[in-house]
């Protein structure tokens, strides 16, 4: 179970207007929930409970159904993502070469858990499965930047590049 976000929901009137248009476009369609959730996540960046409630009310489904779908599929996020999305590969090749220690170091430095976002919204942390760079194991990414052949001592220097 993921922890509740420490970042308060800050949806705008424009985002709500966009979401309502999406809901209206799909209202009454069979299987509308998943496409609406995808578009809502595109609008807000994640699916906080406030957005889930709007979707449930707009589509005439229960909040439990919306929440069930959001928490079942991994492409949906209950938590905001940071300006810098840090992802550590925990696939087999990376894990046996120490990615577990690397993710622990990142958690220590950023003071967040996997799935979390720093209170300033700058960093979020995800654990991923194989990203196809096994020859560079262990690997982490920061947005589109890839860092490989890492050791724990590399982590602080990598994160510092994005802190200023």
Wavefront OBJ file of the C-alpha trace (Angstrom):
o trace
v 0.000 0.000 0.000
v 1.466 3.354 -0.950
v 1.752 6.172 1.533
v -0.405 9.238 1.112
v 1.387 12.100 -0.588
v 2.884 14.819 1.589
v 2.320 17.292 -1.240
v -1.150 18.845 -1.069
v -3.346 18.621 -4.164
v -3.118 21.823 -6.183
v -5.421 21.290 -9.128
v -6.296 24.359 -11.171
v -9.626 25.451 -12.616
v -8.173 24.898 -16.103
v -7.205 21.309 -15.258
v -10.672 20.645 -13.875
v -12.217 22.088 -17.033
v -10.045 19.773 -19.156
v -11.002 16.773 -17.019
v -14.710 17.572 -17.246
v -14.412 17.765 -21.047
v -12.728 14.340 -21.097
v -15.423 12.862 -18.866
v -18.163 14.346 -21.029
v -16.510 12.947 -24.167
v -16.511 9.399 -22.733
v -19.693 9.478 -20.632
v -21.961 6.544 -21.382
v -19.298 4.542 -23.274
v -18.592 0.987 -22.216
v -15.093 0.778 -20.773
v -14.757 4.560 -20.405
v -13.004 4.463 -17.044
v -9.509 3.469 -18.179
v -9.265 5.996 -21.060
v -10.550 8.733 -18.739
v -7.995 7.777 -16.082
v -5.191 7.873 -18.659
v -6.219 11.332 -19.836
v -6.717 12.552 -16.258
v -3.215 11.419 -15.349
v -1.952 13.305 -18.398
v -3.698 16.440 -17.151
v -2.650 16.223 -13.492
v 0.475 14.053 -13.658
v -1.033 11.608 -11.155
v -4.439 10.553 -9.807
v -5.040 11.967 -6.327
v -8.256 11.115 -4.506
v -9.746 14.496 -5.471
v -9.424 13.622 -9.162
v -10.720 10.096 -8.592
v -13.840 11.540 -6.935
v -14.487 13.854 -9.903
v -14.136 10.914 -12.289
v -16.420 8.675 -10.216
v -19.104 11.347 -10.022
v -18.747 12.321 -13.668
v -18.955 8.759 -14.995
v -21.553 7.617 -12.477
v -19.385 4.848 -11.007
v -18.350 4.240 -7.439
v -15.185 5.719 -5.993
v -14.264 2.168 -4.950
v -14.336 1.065 -8.602
v -12.149 3.994 -9.664
v -9.692 3.401 -6.826
v -9.623 -0.326 -7.578
v -8.622 0.289 -11.193
v -6.050 2.957 -10.259
v -4.365 0.692 -7.727
v -4.534 -2.443 -9.893
v -2.739 -1.108 -12.978
v 0.881 -0.046 -12.565
v 0.682 2.715 -15.174
v -1.474 4.772 -12.808
v 0.086 6.747 -9.972
v -1.505 7.907 -6.732
v 1.464 10.130 -5.985
v 2.851 13.156 -7.765
v 6.095 12.786 -9.609
v 8.937 15.181 -9.115
v 10.547 17.512 -11.580
v 13.331 14.906 -11.596
v 12.078 11.329 -11.773
v 14.756 9.056 -10.338
v 14.293 5.402 -11.266
v 16.523 2.558 -10.136
v 16.475 -0.730 -12.022
v 15.882 -3.681 -9.720
v 15.944 -6.257 -12.521
v 18.091 -9.320 -11.931
v 21.346 -8.083 -13.499
v 21.160 -4.737 -11.694
v 20.047 -6.226 -8.402
v 22.861 -8.763 -8.194
v 25.318 -5.948 -8.885
v 24.061 -3.786 -6.032
v 21.061 -1.723 -7.147
v 19.338 -2.454 -3.824
v 22.121 -0.602 -2.013
v 21.908 2.234 -4.540
v 18.188 2.706 -4.005
v 18.737 2.649 -0.231
v 21.331 5.445 -0.583
v 18.926 7.530 -2.685
v 16.187 7.046 -0.077
v 18.615 8.183 2.614
v 19.720 11.301 0.705
v 16.284 12.391 -0.530
v 14.472 11.242 2.627
v 11.681 9.601 0.621
v 10.577 6.036 -0.001
v 10.001 4.355 -3.336
v 6.871 5.887 -4.840
v 7.426 9.098 -2.912
v 8.122 12.667 -3.875
v 10.177 15.218 -1.975
v 8.075 17.924 -0.276
v 9.463 20.559 -2.653
v 8.319 18.500 -5.655
v 11.840 18.318 -7.050
v 12.514 14.546 -6.873
v 10.441 11.391 -7.008
v 11.769 7.857 -6.669
v 10.658 4.703 -8.442
v 11.928 1.146 -8.539
v 11.738 -0.297 -12.032
v 12.265 -3.650 -13.631
v 14.696 -4.265 -16.454
v 15.232 -1.192 -18.624
v 17.309 -3.084 -21.180
v 20.719 -1.802 -20.129
v 21.956 -4.961 -18.401
v 25.483 -4.449 -19.703
v 25.617 -1.234 -17.659
v 24.276 -2.800 -14.456
v 23.474 -1.413 -11.998
v 21.578 1.413 -13.682
v 19.557 4.410 -12.591
v 17.863 7.086 -14.630
v 17.030 10.691 -13.856
v 14.354 11.648 -16.371
v 16.034 10.714 -19.687
v 19.602 10.634 -18.335
v 21.017 7.121 -17.844
v 23.760 6.317 -15.333
v 25.354 2.878 -15.329
v 28.053 0.751 -13.734
v 27.249 2.471 -10.477
v 28.513 2.056 -6.970
v 26.891 3.569 -3.896
v 29.524 6.322 -3.748
v 28.329 7.618 -7.175
v 24.816 8.411 -5.985
v 25.430 11.662 -4.104
v 27.323 13.229 -7.016
v 24.618 12.267 -9.500
v 21.822 13.744 -7.376
v 23.795 16.939 -6.723
v 23.716 17.689 -10.472
v 19.953 18.151 -10.182
v 19.752 19.907 -6.815
v 20.658 23.432 -7.876
l 1 2 3 4 5 6 7 8 9 10 11 12 13 14 15 16 17 18 19 20 21 22 23 24 25 26 27 28 29 30 31 32 33 34 35 36 37 38 39 40 41 42 43 44 45 46 47 48 49 50 51 52 53 54 55 56 57 58 59 60 61 62 63 64 65 66 67 68 69 70 71 72 73 74 75 76 77 78 79 80 81 82 83 84 85 86 87 88 89 90 91 92 93 94 95 96 97 98 99 100 101 102 103 104 105 106 107 108 109 110 111 112 113 114 115 116 117 118 119 120 121 122 123 124 125 126 127 128 129 130 131 132 133 134 135 136 137 138 139 140 141 142 143 144 145 146 147 148 149 150 151 152 153 154 155 156 157 158 159 160 161 162 163 164
